[in-house]
Amino acid sequence: MTPRSPLGPRLLVAHQAAVDDFLAALGGVPDARWSVPPSAGRWSAAALSLHVIDAYGHCLQALDGGRQMRTRLPVWRMWLLRELVLPVMFGLGRFPREAPAPPEVVPDLGAAETLSQAAAQARLTEMAARTIAALESAAVNCPGLRIDHAYFGAMSPRQTLMLLTGHTRHHTEGLRTRSAP
């Protein structure tokens, strides 16, 4: 985090808090529940963690000029979600429940089976740090750069950070429910 980040100190602090909370919740999942889905059709804590890691990885890939998400809504609807709904979601700290994950970040359940908690913590820590550095660089060096999201469309680095923060917060609650007896 640079002292005068173009992403804004408030956003960076909120993001780091979201990552720290996620990591703490991840560490609180009992070993016996790590790879077990809480119910049919739900992801295990391992798969949920891989989904969050994959979201950062996909963002980083897009920032590096790689594959973007395929947009799945009309342009006008994505604009409304990005410009009006996203800031409200971020401000309230709420994320839509049961929103379908874009196919690009649906976790590989086979890979989730072999993912340990320690590996998930290390990968998320690394991916989040690399993604923040890339978002800051893009905001300074390529201010017109946009990262496509399936439901929000073409997002600025700042909007992308807001989404990643809200997404990470949202799934922290999912990990906590998987930790409860």
C-alpha positions, -999 to 999 in steps of 0.1 A, spaced: 0 0 0 15 33 -11 11 64 12 -9 82 -15 -27 53 -31 -50 63 -60 -74 37 -47 -79 56 -14 -68 48 21 -103 40 33 -108 14 6 -74 -2 12 -80 -3 50 -115 -19 44 -100 -44 20 -72 -54 44 -97 -58 72 -119 -80 49 -89 -102 41 -78 -104 77 -113 -114 88 -115 -140 61 -81 -155 71 -92 -156 107 -125 -174 98 -106 -198 76 -83 -207 104 -113 -213 126 -128 -241 105 -123 -274 122 -102 -299 102 -131 -323 102 -153 -298 84 -127 -283 60 -135 -305 30 -171 -314 38 -199 -294 22 -225 -282 48 -253 -295 27 -260 -309 -7 -252 -284 -35 -231 -262 -12 -194 -257 -13 -171 -269 15 -149 -244 34 -120 -255 11 -140 -249 -20 -153 -215 -7 -117 -205 1 -106 -215 -34 -134 -195 -49 -122 -164 -31 -86 -171 -41 -97 -176 -77 -115 -143 -77 -82 -125 -69 -64 -147 -94 -88 -139 -122 -86 -102 -114 -48 -104 -115 -49 -123 -148 -72 -96 -163 -49 -69 -151 -20 -87 -168 -38 -85 -201 -52 -121 -198 -88 -134 -202 -116 -112 -188 -149 -125 -176 -176 -128 -201 -203 -103 -194 -237 -118 -189 -262 -90 -186 -274 -61 -208 -250 -31 -207 -276 -8 -191 -282 -33 -162 -244 -37 -156 -241 1 -155 -268 3 -129 -253 -24 -108 -218 -9 -111 -226 27 -106 -255 26 -82 -257 -8 -65 -220 -15 -60 -213 17 -39 -243 10 -17 -233 -27 -13 -198 -16 -3 -211 11 21 -236 -12 38 -211 -41 39 -237 -63 22 -234 -86 -7 -263 -104 -24 -270 -139 -10 -272 -168 -34 -259 -147 -63 -245 -173 -88 -208 -173 -92 -195 -164 -126 -182 -196 -143 -147 -182 -144 -145 -183 -106 -164 -215 -98 -139 -235 -78 -125 -268 -91 -139 -292 -65 -111 -317 -71 -85 -290 -64 -104 -280 -33 -102 -316 -20 -64 -313 -20 -62 -277 -6 -51 -275 30 -60 -247 53 -24 -235 55 -21 -235 17 -54 -216 14 -42 -190 39 -8 -186 22 -23 -184 -13 -50 -158 -3 -24 -137 14 -2 -137 -16 -29 -133 -42 -46 -104 -24 -13 -85 -20 -3 -90 -56 -38 -80 -68 -38 -48 -47 -3 -39 -60 -15 -45 -96 -47 -24 -90 -27 5 -76 -3 3 -106 -31 2 -130 -49 32 -114 -17 52 -118 -3 40 -151 -34 30 -170 -63 51 -156 -86 41 -184 -81 4 -178 -113 -16 -172 -117 -51 -158 -148 -69 -170 -170 -86 -145 -199 -109 -155 -226 -88 -137 -210 -54 -132 -194 -50 -166 -163 -28 -172 -150 -17 -138 -122 7 -129 -95 -5 -105 -112 13 -77 -146 -3 -84 -128 -37 -87 -113 -32 -53 -147 -24 -39 -161 -56 -54 -132 -78 -41 -136 -63 -6 -174 -69 -6 -170 -104 -20 -143 -114 5 -165 -100 34 -195 -119 21 -177 -152 21 -162 -147 55 -197 -152 69 -199 -184 49 -168 -197 65 -181 -188 99 -212 -208 94 -190 -238 84 -171 -234 117 -201 -234 140 -210 -267 157 
